[in-house]
């Protein structure tokens, strides 16, 4: 066809970007939901109705302190969901994915001075692809954008020495402490590589000597305001200390806190990417000390905890552009024509798929499981009036507590394990108590008497589920392949009386 003979580099880039955008929209549609969104929406509703809580409003007892480190994110999420439904949450995920892609590309333009736009776009697409699984309804979605924004401002500053770029840092700090307070300190971790001077060594050739910062009164003032902004949150110093009080707790049974296995997807990614960077650096290809230190810091963050892989993905943005941004892709005219023809089919498929995904999101298709016990909640909603739900106490496990909170019930546990440690709640080691239920039944009777649950939702093959099945005092009211819902046997209670 004659039209393909007129394809230029710019035309190819436009079609390539369309493919990338459509692919990202499809990935967002696949990954945007997360089990945490249920307690996030429930918390946001509580804030809208009663203000920021200082006592846990969801726990089966009334005297546990709480720090909602993502209070602003919860408020926004609940507001959008209750007024505009699930599609608005999907739209937010898509918008932030687009923002992240733009920021990654703009960081590349700053580092490579706007040259080789095709390679900059390809690198941005690859890096964004790696981040998409974390682009869901969790406060991390805001942290990704804020960290990329900070890196962009810092890269602009070290190249222009214009302090105006640093004035964004206090604003970023203020947003982070209220959107995702536990990650506030990470902004200082990502700032340090720019401040620490380059250390000469025989292995890595640094382009710069000394610190990349020009210290002045204004720069020091920016840093002071950045720190002070952290105090502007509903919990003050406790909000800043949230991560420190959470860290070191015995929460290792939680999957995302465990390290990656080498044979897992992101474990392989960490290993392979580290080898690639090491091989590139071994060729004495110069990089700035800040990009090298940041990549090393990101790797150290990712190794101990699976959930921190996103910070490695963010940390390698500058060094990826420094090592690969100047690589040139030159194709003859015929190659552009053939490649463009090949891209037409993916564009059509991805366009149809995008409309299918977006049209299918009028409501969530929630799978009934021990994580989201749909039938159990439906049964409770049938027998418990809406106004009595906040007084109905349900034993919940770590993964399903948020789903019951979403519907207004009092719960024993939810997917925020740090809230159930004494350092945070100032009262009791609830999570430790919960963990012990998996190993010993010595304290079951005392445990049940202590909380006097109206209902208990237990995963099958757990010790508590087995004990309840052997107790005549409890009867099963809902049973599925993965869980059971129990309540006290009223007939047995009458006989005892």
Secondary structure, DSSP 8 states (H G I E B T S, - for coil): -HHHHT--HHHHHHHHHHHHHHHHHHHHHHH---TTHHHHHHHHHHHHHH-S-SB-SSBSSS--B---TTHHHHHHHHHHHHHH-HHHHHHHHHHHHHHHHHHHHHHHHHHTTT--HHHHHHHHHHHHHHHGGG-SSSTHHHHHHHHHHHHHHHHHHHHH--GGGTTHHHHHHHHHHHHSGGGTTHHHHHHHHHHS-----SS--BSS-S-S----HHHHHHHHHHHHHTT-STTTHHHHTHHHHHTTSS-TTSGGGS---TTSHHHHHHHHHHHHHHHHHHTT--B-HHHHHHHHHHHHHHHH-GGGHHHHHHHTHHHHHHHHTT------HHHHHHHHHHHHHHHHHHHHHHHHHHHTTSS-----SSSS-HHHHHHHHHHS-GGGGGG-EEE--TTTHHHHHHTT-EES--S-GGGGSHHHHSS--HHHHHHHTTT--TTHHHHHHHH--SEEEEETTSHHHHHHHH-TTEEEEEE-SSEEEEEE-HHHHHHH-
